[in-house]
Amino acid sequence: MAQKGADMLHRALTAFVEEDIQTAQKIPAEDDEVDALFNQVYRELMTLVIADPTSIERANWLLWTAHNLERFADRVTNICERTVFVVTGKLAEISDTDSEFWKTS
């Protein structure tokens, strides 16, 4: 999750500096991959806690870390949205990555 998020951030910042809206529009779809990884970590940690209740504190710290990494990827999406705004003057918001990717307001 950390590696994926860091890669997304690097490309988002490059897109911002270069005013590359095509790249900025592609990156947020990758947030779904980070979300899926978070869900996987969550399920695995809950399975661990059920099997060994003494692991609750350790699992809680790991879940908190995974949550923050997931939010980090969400923030990268915000950078991409702001990149589109800076270049086009239109505030773009992700509506649904499966169908209509960008919704302008």
C-alpha positions in Angstrom: 0.0 0.0 0.0 2.8 2.4 0.9 4.7 1.7 -2.3 1.6 2.1 -4.4 0.6 5.3 -2.7 4.1 6.8 -3.0 4.2 5.9 -6.7 0.8 7.6 -7.2 2.0 10.7 -5.3 5.1 11.0 -7.3 3.2 10.8 -10.6 0.5 13.2 -9.3 3.0 15.8 -8.4 4.8 15.4 -11.7 1.4 15.8 -13.5 0.8 18.9 -11.4 4.1 20.5 -12.2 3.8 19.7 -15.9 0.1 20.6 -16.0 -0.6 17.1 -17.4 -4.3 16.6 -17.0 -4.3 13.3 -18.9 -2.1 11.7 -16.3 -3.9 13.4 -13.5 -7.2 11.9 -14.8 -5.8 8.4 -14.9 -4.2 8.2 -11.4 -7.3 8.3 -9.3 -8.6 5.0 -10.7 -5.6 3.4 -9.0 -7.1 4.4 -5.6 -9.4 1.5 -6.1 -6.4 -0.8 -5.9 -5.3 0.7 -2.6 -8.9 0.4 -1.3 -8.9 -3.3 -2.2 -5.6 -3.8 -0.4 -7.0 -2.0 2.7 -10.0 -4.3 2.6 -7.7 -7.4 2.3 -5.7 -6.2 5.3 -8.9 -5.6 7.3 -10.2 -9.0 6.6 -6.9 -10.7 7.4 -6.6 -8.8 10.6 -10.1 -9.6 11.7 -9.5 -13.3 11.0 -6.3 -13.1 13.1 -8.2 -11.4 16.0 -10.9 -14.0 16.0 -8.4 -16.8 16.0 -6.2 -15.1 18.7 -7.9 -12.4 20.8 -4.6 -11.5 22.4 -3.6 -10.0 19.1 -6.2 -7.2 19.3 -3.8 -4.4 20.2 -1.2 -5.4 17.5 -4.0 -5.8 14.9 -5.4 -2.4 15.9 -2.1 -0.7 15.3 -1.7 -2.4 11.9 -5.3 -1.5 10.9 -4.7 2.1 11.9 -1.6 2.1 9.7 -3.4 0.6 6.8 -6.2 3.1 7.2 -3.8 6.0 7.0 -2.1 4.6 3.9 -5.6 4.3 2.3 -6.4 7.9 3.2 -3.0 8.9 1.7 -4.1 7.5 -1.6 -7.3 9.4 -1.3 -5.3 12.6 -0.8 -3.4 11.9 -4.0 -6.7 11.8 -5.8 -7.4 15.3 -4.4 -4.1 16.5 -5.9 -5.1 15.1 -9.3 -8.5 16.9 -9.0 -6.7 20.2 -8.2 -4.3 19.6 -11.1 -7.3 19.5 -13.5 -8.7 22.6 -11.8 -5.4 24.6 -12.2 -5.1 23.7 -15.9 -8.8 23.9 -17.0 -10.4 26.1 -14.4 -13.1 23.4 -13.9 -13.4 21.7 -10.6 -13.5 17.9 -11.4 -14.7 15.3 -9.0 -14.6 11.6 -9.3 -18.1 10.2 -9.5 -17.6 6.5 -10.4 -14.5 4.8 -11.7 -16.5 2.1 -13.4 -18.6 4.3 -15.6 -18.5 8.1 -15.8 -15.0 8.9 -14.6 -15.1 12.6 -14.1 -18.0 14.8 -13.2 -17.5 18.5 -13.5 -19.3 21.0 -11.4 
